[in-house]
């Protein structure tokens, strides 16, 4: 689902895609294997999506998060917020 470049320039497209999945009753799987570039804006969108799903009692699962995504999340202290380790908060 996530493209190789997840930055502010693609933020509107990412936001639209996430909004379309927000109320989906089944767990949403975010395939992040292709992500090579990610910025703070994209991570904030993803964190808000994960948080909103969690608050609604709906799960988000990560499929193969790339090293770039994991490193950026770790650098910004957002790994736990994004539930990259698979553990809901």
ChimeraX commands (.cxc) that place a marker at each C-alpha (Angstrom):
marker #1 position 0.00,0.00,0.00 radius 0.5
marker #1 position 2.71,2.52,0.90 radius 0.5
marker #1 position 4.82,3.76,-1.99 radius 0.5
marker #1 position 8.58,4.09,-2.13 radius 0.5
marker #1 position 8.43,7.81,-1.32 radius 0.5
marker #1 position 6.23,8.86,1.60 radius 0.5
marker #1 position 6.77,12.58,2.05 radius 0.5
marker #1 position 4.81,15.78,2.41 radius 0.5
marker #1 position 4.53,15.97,-1.38 radius 0.5
marker #1 position 2.50,12.74,-1.36 radius 0.5
marker #1 position 0.69,13.60,1.88 radius 0.5
marker #1 position -2.71,14.29,0.35 radius 0.5
marker #1 position -2.71,10.95,-1.49 radius 0.5
marker #1 position -1.60,9.10,1.66 radius 0.5
marker #1 position -4.22,10.88,3.76 radius 0.5
marker #1 position -6.96,9.99,1.27 radius 0.5
marker #1 position -5.89,6.34,1.20 radius 0.5
marker #1 position -5.81,6.12,5.00 radius 0.5
marker #1 position -9.17,7.89,5.38 radius 0.5
marker #1 position -10.72,5.35,3.02 radius 0.5
marker #1 position -9.55,2.60,5.39 radius 0.5
marker #1 position -10.33,4.31,8.70 radius 0.5
marker #1 position -13.72,2.72,9.35 radius 0.5
marker #1 position -12.89,-0.67,7.83 radius 0.5
marker #1 position -14.00,-3.20,10.46 radius 0.5
marker #1 position -11.32,-5.79,9.73 radius 0.5
marker #1 position -7.65,-5.26,10.64 radius 0.5
marker #1 position -5.91,-3.00,8.14 radius 0.5
marker #1 position -2.59,-4.30,6.86 radius 0.5
marker #1 position -0.12,-1.62,5.83 radius 0.5
marker #1 position 2.44,-2.99,3.38 radius 0.5
marker #1 position 5.51,-0.84,3.88 radius 0.5
marker #1 position 8.13,-2.98,2.14 radius 0.5
marker #1 position 8.63,-0.50,-0.71 radius 0.5
marker #1 position 9.22,2.59,1.46 radius 0.5
marker #1 position 12.65,4.09,0.74 radius 0.5
marker #1 position 12.03,7.70,1.83 radius 0.5
marker #1 position 9.72,8.86,4.58 radius 0.5
marker #1 position 9.48,12.19,6.34 radius 0.5
marker #1 position 8.00,13.46,9.56 radius 0.5
marker #1 position 4.75,14.57,7.92 radius 0.5
marker #1 position 4.05,11.07,6.57 radius 0.5
marker #1 position 4.95,9.47,9.89 radius 0.5
marker #1 position 2.56,11.85,11.65 radius 0.5
marker #1 position -0.26,10.86,9.27 radius 0.5
marker #1 position 0.47,7.19,9.87 radius 0.5
marker #1 position 0.66,7.69,13.64 radius 0.5
marker #1 position -2.71,9.49,13.66 radius 0.5
marker #1 position -4.22,6.68,11.60 radius 0.5
marker #1 position -2.88,3.99,13.96 radius 0.5
marker #1 position -4.06,5.96,17.01 radius 0.5
marker #1 position -7.55,6.57,15.60 radius 0.5
marker #1 position -7.92,2.91,14.65 radius 0.5
marker #1 position -6.77,1.81,18.11 radius 0.5
marker #1 position -9.20,4.20,19.84 radius 0.5
marker #1 position -12.01,2.78,17.69 radius 0.5
marker #1 position -11.06,-0.76,18.71 radius 0.5
marker #1 position -9.74,-1.60,15.23 radius 0.5
marker #1 position -6.36,-3.09,14.48 radius 0.5
marker #1 position -3.52,-2.03,12.20 radius 0.5
marker #1 position -0.87,-4.52,11.20 radius 0.5
marker #1 position 2.40,-3.81,9.42 radius 0.5
marker #1 position 3.59,-6.04,6.60 radius 0.5
marker #1 position 7.35,-5.95,6.05 radius 0.5
marker #1 position 8.11,-2.41,7.19 radius 0.5
marker #1 position 11.22,-1.31,5.32 radius 0.5
marker #1 position 14.49,-0.46,7.03 radius 0.5
marker #1 position 14.00,3.18,5.97 radius 0.5
marker #1 position 10.59,3.38,7.66 radius 0.5
marker #1 position 11.81,1.63,10.79 radius 0.5
marker #1 position 14.90,3.84,11.03 radius 0.5
marker #1 position 12.95,7.08,10.58 radius 0.5
marker #1 position 10.38,6.02,13.16 radius 0.5
marker #1 position 13.12,5.06,15.60 radius 0.5
marker #1 position 15.01,8.32,15.04 radius 0.5
marker #1 position 11.87,10.34,15.81 radius 0.5
marker #1 position 10.82,8.15,18.74 radius 0.5
marker #1 position 7.67,7.03,16.92 radius 0.5
marker #1 position 8.17,3.25,16.68 radius 0.5
marker #1 position 5.93,2.53,19.64 radius 0.5
marker #1 position 3.32,5.09,18.53 radius 0.5
marker #1 position 3.18,3.44,15.11 radius 0.5
marker #1 position 3.02,-0.01,16.73 radius 0.5
marker #1 position 5.80,-1.17,14.41 radius 0.5
marker #1 position 6.65,-3.98,16.80 radius 0.5
marker #1 position 3.13,-5.38,16.40 radius 0.5
marker #1 position 2.11,-4.69,19.97 radius 0.5
marker #1 position -0.96,-2.48,20.37 radius 0.5
marker #1 position -0.64,0.36,22.87 radius 0.5
marker link #1:1,2 radius 0.2
marker link #1:2,3 radius 0.2
marker link #1:3,4 radius 0.2
marker link #1:4,5 radius 0.2
marker link #1:5,6 radius 0.2
marker link #1:6,7 radius 0.2
marker link #1:7,8 radius 0.2
marker link #1:8,9 radius 0.2
marker link #1:9,10 radius 0.2
marker link #1:10,11 radius 0.2
marker link #1:11,12 radius 0.2
marker link #1:12,13 radius 0.2
marker link #1:13,14 radius 0.2
marker link #1:14,15 radius 0.2
marker link #1:15,16 radius 0.2
marker link #1:16,17 radius 0.2
marker link #1:17,18 radius 0.2
marker link #1:18,19 radius 0.2
marker link #1:19,20 radius 0.2
marker link #1:20,21 radius 0.2
marker link #1:21,22 radius 0.2
marker link #1:22,23 radius 0.2
marker link #1:23,24 radius 0.2
marker link #1:24,25 radius 0.2
marker link #1:25,26 radius 0.2
marker link #1:26,27 radius 0.2
marker link #1:27,28 radius 0.2
marker link #1:28,29 radius 0.2
marker link #1:29,30 radius 0.2
marker link #1:30,31 radius 0.2
marker link #1:31,32 radius 0.2
marker link #1:32,33 radius 0.2
marker link #1:33,34 radius 0.2
marker link #1:34,35 radius 0.2
marker link #1:35,36 radius 0.2
marker link #1:36,37 radius 0.2
marker link #1:37,38 radius 0.2
marker link #1:38,39 radius 0.2
marker link #1:39,40 radius 0.2
marker link #1:40,41 radius 0.2
marker link #1:41,42 radius 0.2
marker link #1:42,43 radius 0.2
marker link #1:43,44 radius 0.2
marker link #1:44,45 radius 0.2
marker link #1:45,46 radius 0.2
marker link #1:46,47 radius 0.2
marker link #1:47,48 radius 0.2
marker link #1:48,49 radius 0.2
marker link #1:49,50 radius 0.2
marker link #1:50,51 radius 0.2
marker link #1:51,52 radius 0.2
marker link #1:52,53 radius 0.2
marker link #1:53,54 radius 0.2
marker link #1:54,55 radius 0.2
marker link #1:55,56 radius 0.2
marker link #1:56,57 radius 0.2
marker link #1:57,58 radius 0.2
marker link #1:58,59 radius 0.2
marker link #1:59,60 radius 0.2
marker link #1:60,61 radius 0.2
marker link #1:61,62 radius 0.2
marker link #1:62,63 radius 0.2
marker link #1:63,64 radius 0.2
marker link #1:64,65 radius 0.2
marker link #1:65,66 radius 0.2
marker link #1:66,67 radius 0.2
marker link #1:67,68 radius 0.2
marker link #1:68,69 radius 0.2
marker link #1:69,70 radius 0.2
marker link #1:70,71 radius 0.2
marker link #1:71,72 radius 0.2
marker link #1:72,73 radius 0.2
marker link #1:73,74 radius 0.2
marker link #1:74,75 radius 0.2
marker link #1:75,76 radius 0.2
marker link #1:76,77 radius 0.2
marker link #1:77,78 radius 0.2
marker link #1:78,79 radius 0.2
marker link #1:79,80 radius 0.2
marker link #1:80,81 radius 0.2
marker link #1:81,82 radius 0.2
marker link #1:82,83 radius 0.2
marker link #1:83,84 radius 0.2
marker link #1:84,85 radius 0.2
marker link #1:85,86 radius 0.2
marker link #1:86,87 radius 0.2
marker link #1:87,88 radius 0.2
marker link #1:88,89 radius 0.2
view
